[in-house]
Amino acid sequence: MLAFFSILVVAFCGLAAAPVWSIPLAAIALASISYAQRYALFRRAHDAGLQAEIDRTLVASLFNGLVASMVAYGCGAALRFLSVGWQ
């Protein structure tokens, strides 16, 4: 639920014309939420010596968060454009 709230907040940032740096902040929040939900799994993988796979998973999670944040911000900005026009 917290991840969806982060996406909703970045969409509102796009709607309110907040600075674009809110996109990477939301991506970091999404990656942190993902890591917090799977902390025990990462711990077991680390104990098994799978550090490279953990790193790839975290980078992929950060990339997915970045894409989701960009799309949400873009949808908010598009809604702003459609509702008030280009200003």
N, C-alpha and C positions, 0 to 999 in steps of 0.2 A: 504494500500500500504506500509505503514511503517513496518508493521509486516512481510510482505514478504521480504522486504529489510533486516530486522534483520536475517531472516532465510538464505537469500542468503549470508550475511556477515559471519555467522557462518559456512556455507558450504565452503566458501573461506578460513576460518581459518583452517578447516580440510585439505583443499587442500595445504595450505602453511605450514602445520605442526606447527601451532601456539599452544601455551600451552592449555592443556585440560580445564583450568579454564575459557576459553572463553565460554564453554557450560553453566555454571550457570549464567554468565553475560548475555548471550543472553536470557536465560529463564526469568531472572528478567526483561529484556527489554520487552519481549513479554507479561509478566503479567502486567507490567506497562501500556503498550499500551492498553491492554484489559480493565484495570481499567479506563483509561482516556476516552475511548470510551463510557463507561457505567456509568460514574460518577453520572449522574442525577438519574438513576435507583437505584443505591446503596444508594443515599441520601434519596429517597422516601422509600426504604425498611428499612433504619435505623429509619426514622421517624415513621414507622409502627411497630417498635420493632422486626425486623427480623434479629438481629445481628448474630445469629448462622448460618443462611442460607447465609448471606454475607460472613462470615468467611469460610464456606465450599466452596463457589463459588470461593473465592480468592485462597484458597489452591488448588482446582482442576485446576484453571487457571495456577497457578505456576507449577503444575505437568505436565499439557499438554504442557506448554512451555518448560519444561525440556526434555520431550520426543521428541518434535519436534526439539529441539536444538541438542540432542544426535544423532538423525537420520540424520540430515543435516550434522553435523560434521563427522559422520561415512561415509556418502556418499562422502564427500569431501576427506576424508582420503583414501577411497577405490579407488577413481579416481586417487589420487596421487600414490597409490600402483600400479595400473594398467598401469599408464603412465610411471613411472620411475623405477619401481621395488622396492624391499625392500632395503633400504639404511640406 
